[in-house]
Amino acid sequence: MKVLGMILIIAGIAMILIRGFSVQTEKKVVDIGAVEINKKENKWIGWPTYAGGIVAIVGVVLVVSGKRRD
């Protein structure tokens, strides 16, 4: 459980520092025989800051509970 807790702490801190990321997708607009027109779109994938805090707190709880069992 300690390892999972450490991973969650690191992931939570990363989620707080990096609030999301952008992904580029390609969408087909027109397809007429040999003619094809595509459009590139940037989509933002983000999460609220408190989600990172919650993940980090769960990680701390797992690390602390793992130390109590030993």
ROLODREN-405679 format. One record per residue: residue number from 0; chain; y, z, x of N, C-alpha, C in turn. Coordinates in nm, 3 decimals. Last residue first. Layout:
<pts>
<resi = NUM | chain = A | n_py = Y | n_pz = Z | n_px = X | ca_py = Y | ca_pz = Z | ca_px = X | c_py = Y | c_pz = Z | c_px = X>
...
</pts>
This chain:
<pts>
<resi = 69 | chain = A | n_py = -0.181 | n_pz = 0.998 | n_px = 0.293 | ca_py = -0.244 | ca_pz = 1.015 | ca_px = 0.426 | c_py = -0.248 | c_pz = 1.157 | c_px = 0.471>
<resi = 68 | chain = A | n_py = -0.035 | n_pz = 1.010 | n_px = 0.061 | ca_py = -0.182 | ca_pz = 1.007 | ca_px = 0.049 | c_py = -0.249 | c_pz = 1.034 | c_px = 0.184>
<resi = 67 | chain = A | n_py = 0.228 | n_pz = 0.995 | n_px = 0.144 | ca_py = 0.183 | ca_pz = 1.119 | ca_px = 0.084 | c_py = 0.030 | c_pz = 1.124 | c_px = 0.077>
<resi = 66 | chain = A | n_py = 0.254 | n_pz = 0.731 | n_px = 0.225 | ca_py = 0.260 | ca_pz = 0.838 | ca_px = 0.326 | c_py = 0.208 | c_pz = 0.970 | c_px = 0.272>
<resi = 65 | chain = A | n_py = 0.248 | n_pz = 0.597 | n_px = -0.019 | ca_py = 0.142 | ca_pz = 0.573 | ca_px = 0.079 | c_py = 0.138 | c_pz = 0.679 | c_px = 0.187>
<resi = 64 | chain = A | n_py = 0.484 | n_pz = 0.678 | n_px = -0.134 | ca_py = 0.359 | ca_pz = 0.725 | ca_px = -0.196 | c_py = 0.240 | c_pz = 0.700 | c_px = -0.103>
<resi = 63 | chain = A | n_py = 0.660 | n_pz = 0.543 | n_px = 0.039 | ca_py = 0.662 | ca_pz = 0.689 | ca_px = 0.033 | c_py = 0.533 | c_pz = 0.742 | c_px = -0.029>
<resi = 62 | chain = A | n_py = 0.592 | n_pz = 0.275 | n_px = -0.015 | ca_py = 0.580 | ca_pz = 0.327 | ca_px = 0.121 | c_py = 0.573 | c_pz = 0.479 | c_px = 0.119>
<resi = 61 | chain = A | n_py = 0.650 | n_pz = 0.258 | n_px = -0.291 | ca_py = 0.514 | ca_pz = 0.233 | ca_px = -0.242 | c_py = 0.493 | c_pz = 0.289 | c_px = -0.103>
<resi = 60 | chain = A | n_py = 0.926 | n_pz = 0.311 | n_px = -0.289 | ca_py = 0.836 | ca_pz = 0.400 | ca_px = -0.362 | c_py = 0.692 | c_pz = 0.382 | c_px = -0.314>
<resi = 59 | chain = A | n_py = 1.016 | n_pz = 0.088 | n_px = -0.147 | ca_py = 1.034 | ca_pz = 0.222 | ca_px = -0.091 | c_py = 0.940 | c_pz = 0.321 | c_px = -0.158>
<resi = 58 | chain = A | n_py = 0.950 | n_pz = -0.115 | n_px = -0.331 | ca_py = 0.889 | ca_pz = -0.112 | ca_px = -0.199 | c_py = 0.900 | c_pz = 0.024 | c_px = -0.134>
<resi = 57 | chain = A | n_py = 1.121 | n_pz = -0.049 | n_px = -0.540 | ca_py = 0.976 | ca_pz = -0.044 | ca_px = -0.564 | c_py = 0.901 | c_pz = -0.039 | c_px = -0.430>
<resi = 56 | chain = A | n_py = 1.362 | n_pz = -0.104 | n_px = -0.407 | ca_py = 1.332 | ca_pz = 0.034 | ca_px = -0.449 | c_py = 1.182 | c_pz = 0.050 | c_px = -0.477>
<resi = 55 | chain = A | n_py = 1.345 | n_pz = -0.383 | n_px = -0.375 | ca_py = 1.351 | ca_pz = -0.296 | ca_px = -0.257 | c_py = 1.315 | c_pz = -0.152 | c_px = -0.293>
<resi = 54 | chain = A | n_py = 1.349 | n_pz = -0.464 | n_px = -0.644 | ca_py = 1.233 | ca_pz = -0.497 | ca_px = -0.560 | c_py = 1.230 | c_pz = -0.406 | c_px = -0.438>
<resi = 53 | chain = A | n_py = 1.605 | n_pz = -0.372 | n_px = -0.716 | ca_py = 1.486 | ca_pz = -0.319 | ca_px = -0.784 | c_py = 1.361 | c_pz = -0.344 | c_px = -0.700>
<resi = 52 | chain = A | n_py = 1.766 | n_pz = -0.532 | n_px = -0.553 | ca_py = 1.767 | ca_pz = -0.386 | ca_px = -0.540 | c_py = 1.645 | c_pz = -0.322 | c_px = -0.602>
<resi = 51 | chain = A | n_py = 1.712 | n_pz = -0.785 | n_px = -0.654 | ca_py = 1.676 | ca_pz = -0.752 | ca_px = -0.516 | c_py = 1.672 | c_pz = -0.604 | c_px = -0.493>
<resi = 50 | chain = A | n_py = 1.826 | n_pz = -0.750 | n_px = -0.906 | ca_py = 1.682 | ca_pz = -0.778 | ca_px = -0.896 | c_py = 1.633 | c_pz = -0.748 | c_px = -0.754>
<resi = 49 | chain = A | n_py = 2.099 | n_pz = -0.725 | n_px = -0.867 | ca_py = 2.022 | ca_pz = -0.604 | ca_px = -0.896 | c_py = 1.871 | c_pz = -0.627 | c_px = -0.889>
<resi = 48 | chain = A | n_py = 2.182 | n_pz = -0.990 | n_px = -0.837 | ca_py = 2.177 | ca_pz = -0.903 | ca_px = -0.720 | c_py = 2.091 | c_pz = -0.779 | c_px = -0.746>
<resi = 47 | chain = A | n_py = 1.985 | n_pz = -1.239 | n_px = -1.011 | ca_py = 2.091 | ca_pz = -1.138 | ca_px = -1.005 | c_py = 2.072 | c_pz = -1.045 | c_px = -0.885>
<resi = 46 | chain = A | n_py = 1.911 | n_pz = -1.557 | n_px = -0.869 | ca_py = 1.868 | ca_pz = -1.436 | ca_px = -0.933 | c_py = 1.981 | c_pz = -1.335 | c_px = -0.923>
<resi = 45 | chain = A | n_py = 1.876 | n_pz = -1.920 | n_px = -0.881 | ca_py = 1.934 | ca_pz = -1.793 | ca_px = -0.839 | c_py = 1.878 | c_pz = -1.677 | c_px = -0.916>
<resi = 44 | chain = A | n_py = 1.887 | n_pz = -2.239 | n_px = -0.804 | ca_py = 1.788 | ca_pz = -2.140 | ca_px = -0.846 | c_py = 1.837 | c_pz = -2.007 | c_px = -0.792>
<resi = 43 | chain = A | n_py = 2.056 | n_pz = -2.525 | n_px = -0.892 | ca_py = 2.070 | ca_pz = -2.394 | ca_px = -0.831 | c_py = 1.965 | c_pz = -2.300 | c_px = -0.890>
<resi = 42 | chain = A | n_py = 2.001 | n_pz = -2.861 | n_px = -0.817 | ca_py = 1.979 | ca_pz = -2.752 | ca_px = -0.912 | c_py = 1.984 | c_pz = -2.620 | c_px = -0.836>
<resi = 41 | chain = A | n_py = 2.142 | n_pz = -3.171 | n_px = -0.782 | ca_py = 2.123 | ca_pz = -3.043 | ca_px = -0.716 | c_py = 2.110 | c_pz = -2.936 | c_px = -0.824>
<resi = 40 | chain = A | n_py = 2.006 | n_pz = -3.494 | n_px = -0.825 | ca_py = 2.072 | ca_pz = -3.379 | ca_px = -0.882 | c_py = 2.043 | c_pz = -3.256 | c_px = -0.798>
<resi = 39 | chain = A | n_py = 2.024 | n_pz = -3.840 | n_px = -0.799 | ca_py = 1.989 | ca_pz = -3.715 | ca_px = -0.731 | c_py = 2.073 | c_pz = -3.602 | c_px = -0.790>
<resi = 38 | chain = A | n_py = 1.892 | n_pz = -4.097 | n_px = -0.992 | ca_py = 2.005 | ca_pz = -4.008 | ca_px = -0.973 | c_py = 1.955 | c_pz = -3.881 | c_px = -0.906>
<resi = 37 | chain = A | n_py = 1.799 | n_pz = -4.442 | n_px = -0.981 | ca_py = 1.767 | ca_pz = -4.300 | ca_px = -0.973 | c_py = 1.894 | c_pz = -4.221 | c_px = -0.948>
<resi = 36 | chain = A | n_py = 1.705 | n_pz = -4.737 | n_px = -1.126 | ca_py = 1.821 | ca_pz = -4.658 | ca_px = -1.085 | c_py = 1.782 | c_pz = -4.511 | c_px = -1.093>
<resi = 35 | chain = A | n_py = 1.545 | n_pz = -5.039 | n_px = -1.072 | ca_py = 1.525 | ca_pz = -4.897 | ca_px = -1.097 | c_py = 1.646 | c_pz = -4.821 | c_px = -1.044>
<resi = 34 | chain = A | n_py = 1.422 | n_pz = -5.351 | n_px = -1.152 | ca_py = 1.543 | ca_pz = -5.272 | ca_px = -1.126 | c_py = 1.518 | c_pz = -5.127 | c_px = -1.166>
<resi = 33 | chain = A | n_py = 1.202 | n_pz = -5.480 | n_px = -1.238 | ca_py = 1.212 | ca_pz = -5.456 | ca_px = -1.094 | c_py = 1.333 | c_pz = -5.371 | c_px = -1.057>
<resi = 32 | chain = A | n_py = 1.215 | n_pz = -5.333 | n_px = -1.548 | ca_py = 1.137 | ca_pz = -5.426 | ca_px = -1.466 | c_py = 1.145 | c_pz = -5.389 | c_px = -1.318>
<resi = 31 | chain = A | n_py = 1.424 | n_pz = -5.092 | n_px = -1.552 | ca_py = 1.414 | ca_pz = -5.221 | ca_px = -1.621 | c_py = 1.342 | c_pz = -5.318 | c_px = -1.528>
<resi = 30 | chain = A | n_py = 1.497 | n_pz = -4.783 | n_px = -1.575 | ca_py = 1.384 | ca_pz = -4.855 | ca_px = -1.517 | c_py = 1.364 | c_pz = -4.982 | c_px = -1.599>
<resi = 29 | chain = A | n_py = 1.734 | n_pz = -4.535 | n_px = -1.509 | ca_py = 1.706 | ca_pz = -4.664 | ca_px = -1.572 | c_py = 1.588 | c_pz = -4.728 | c_px = -1.499>
<resi = 28 | chain = A | n_py = 1.691 | n_pz = -4.273 | n_px = -1.401 | ca_py = 1.789 | ca_pz = -4.297 | ca_px = -1.507 | c_py = 1.754 | c_pz = -4.425 | c_px = -1.583>
<resi = 27 | chain = A | n_py = 1.489 | n_pz = -4.030 | n_px = -1.268 | ca_py = 1.495 | ca_pz = -4.173 | ca_px = -1.300 | c_py = 1.586 | c_pz = -4.192 | c_px = -1.420>
<resi = 26 | chain = A | n_py = 1.599 | n_pz = -3.794 | n_px = -1.036 | ca_py = 1.570 | ca_pz = -3.822 | ca_px = -1.176 | c_py = 1.586 | c_pz = -3.972 | c_px = -1.201>
<resi = 25 | chain = A | n_py = 1.520 | n_pz = -3.569 | n_px = -0.786 | ca_py = 1.553 | ca_pz = -3.708 | ca_px = -0.815 | c_py = 1.507 | c_pz = -3.739 | c_px = -0.956>
<resi = 24 | chain = A | n_py = 1.668 | n_pz = -3.266 | n_px = -0.667 | ca_py = 1.565 | ca_pz = -3.338 | ca_px = -0.741 | c_py = 1.614 | c_pz = -3.480 | c_px = -0.767>
<resi = 23 | chain = A | n_py = 1.720 | n_pz = -3.011 | n_px = -0.439 | ca_py = 1.760 | ca_pz = -3.145 | ca_px = -0.479 | c_py = 1.643 | c_pz = -3.215 | c_px = -0.546>
<resi = 22 | chain = A | n_py = 1.808 | n_pz = -2.678 | n_px = -0.483 | ca_py = 1.698 | ca_pz = -2.772 | ca_px = -0.469 | c_py = 1.746 | c_pz = -2.908 | c_px = -0.517>
<resi = 21 | chain = A | n_py = 1.954 | n_pz = -2.391 | n_px = -0.340 | ca_py = 1.973 | ca_pz = -2.516 | ca_px = -0.411 | c_py = 1.857 | c_pz = -2.609 | c_px = -0.381>
<resi = 20 | chain = A | n_py = 1.915 | n_pz = -2.038 | n_px = -0.399 | ca_py = 1.911 | ca_pz = -2.157 | ca_px = -0.315 | c_py = 1.921 | c_pz = -2.281 | c_px = -0.404>
<resi = 19 | chain = A | n_py = 2.033 | n_pz = -1.696 | n_px = -0.387 | ca_py = 1.966 | ca_pz = -1.809 | ca_px = -0.449 | c_py = 1.964 | c_pz = -1.926 | c_px = -0.352>
<resi = 18 | chain = A | n_py = 2.151 | n_pz = -1.496 | n_px = -0.242 | ca_py = 2.154 | ca_pz = -1.484 | ca_px = -0.387 | c_py = 2.087 | c_pz = -1.599 | c_px = -0.459>
<resi = 17 | chain = A | n_py = 2.066 | n_pz = -1.318 | n_px = 0.017 | ca_py = 2.059 | ca_pz = -1.459 | ca_px = -0.021 | c_py = 2.045 | c_pz = -1.463 | c_px = -0.172>
<resi = 16 | chain = A | n_py = 2.086 | n_pz = -1.035 | n_px = 0.005 | ca_py = 2.170 | ca_pz = -1.113 | ca_px = 0.096 | c_py = 2.178 | c_pz = -1.260 | c_px = 0.057>
<resi = 15 | chain = A | n_py = 1.900 | n_pz = -0.964 | n_px = -0.191 | ca_py = 2.037 | ca_pz = -0.916 | ca_px = -0.202 | c_py = 2.130 | c_pz = -1.002 | c_px = -0.117>
<resi = 14 | chain = A | n_py = 1.669 | n_pz = -1.084 | n_px = -0.097 | ca_py = 1.720 | ca_pz = -1.125 | ca_px = -0.228 | c_py = 1.865 | c_pz = -1.079 | c_px = -0.248>
<resi = 13 | chain = A | n_py = 1.632 | n_pz = -0.941 | n_px = 0.140 | ca_py = 1.661 | ca_pz = -1.085 | ca_px = 0.147 | c_py = 1.719 | c_pz = -1.135 | c_px = 0.015>
<resi = 12 | chain = A | n_py = 1.571 | n_pz = -0.693 | n_px = 0.030 | ca_py = 1.692 | ca_pz = -0.707 | ca_px = 0.112 | c_py = 1.731 | c_pz = -0.854 | c_px = 0.123>
<resi = 11 | chain = A | n_py = 1.328 | n_pz = -0.762 | n_px = -0.096 | ca_py = 1.441 | ca_pz = -0.712 | ca_px = -0.174 | c_py = 1.573 | c_pz = -0.725 | c_px = -0.099>
<resi = 10 | chain = A | n_py = 1.166 | n_pz = -0.833 | n_px = 0.121 | ca_py = 1.198 | ca_pz = -0.934 | ca_px = 0.020 | c_py = 1.319 | c_pz = -0.890 | c_px = -0.063>
<resi = 9 | chain = A | n_py = 1.152 | n_pz = -0.584 | n_px = 0.251 | ca_py = 1.211 | ca_pz = -0.699 | ca_px = 0.320 | c_py = 1.252 | c_pz = -0.806 | c_px = 0.219>
<resi = 8 | chain = A | n_py = 1.022 | n_pz = -0.437 | n_px = 0.048 | ca_py = 1.152 | ca_pz = -0.395 | ca_px = 0.100 | c_py = 1.223 | c_pz = -0.511 | c_px = 0.167>
<resi = 7 | chain = A | n_py = 0.782 | n_pz = -0.580 | n_px = 0.021 | ca_py = 0.876 | ca_pz = -0.574 | ca_px = -0.092 | c_py = 1.015 | c_pz = -0.530 | c_px = -0.047>
<resi = 6 | chain = A | n_py = 0.668 | n_pz = -0.528 | n_px = 0.271 | ca_py = 0.697 | ca_pz = -0.667 | ca_px = 0.232 | c_py = 0.798 | c_pz = -0.669 | c_px = 0.118>
<resi = 5 | chain = A | n_py = 0.637 | n_pz = -0.252 | n_px = 0.252 | ca_py = 0.726 | ca_pz = -0.307 | ca_px = 0.354 | c_py = 0.765 | c_pz = -0.451 | c_px = 0.320>
<resi = 4 | chain = A | n_py = 0.447 | n_pz = -0.240 | n_px = 0.041 | ca_py = 0.578 | ca_pz = -0.178 | ca_px = 0.027 | c_py = 0.678 | c_pz = -0.233 | c_px = 0.127>
<resi = 3 | chain = A | n_py = 0.230 | n_pz = -0.365 | n_px = 0.161 | ca_py = 0.291 | ca_pz = -0.426 | ca_px = 0.043 | c_py = 0.432 | c_pz = -0.370 | c_px = 0.021>
<resi = 2 | chain = A | n_py = 0.180 | n_pz = -0.170 | n_px = 0.358 | ca_py = 0.214 | ca_pz = -0.308 | ca_px = 0.397 | c_py = 0.282 | c_pz = -0.379 | c_px = 0.281>
<resi = 1 | chain = A | n_py = 0.114 | n_pz = 0.056 | n_px = 0.207 | ca_py = 0.231 | ca_pz = 0.059 | ca_px = 0.295 | c_py = 0.277 | c_pz = -0.083 | c_px = 0.331>
<resi = 0 | chain = A | n_py = -0.119 | n_pz = 0.000 | n_px = 0.081 | ca_py = 0.000 | ca_pz = 0.000 | ca_px = 0.000 | c_py = 0.126 | c_pz = 0.000 | c_px = 0.086>
</pts>
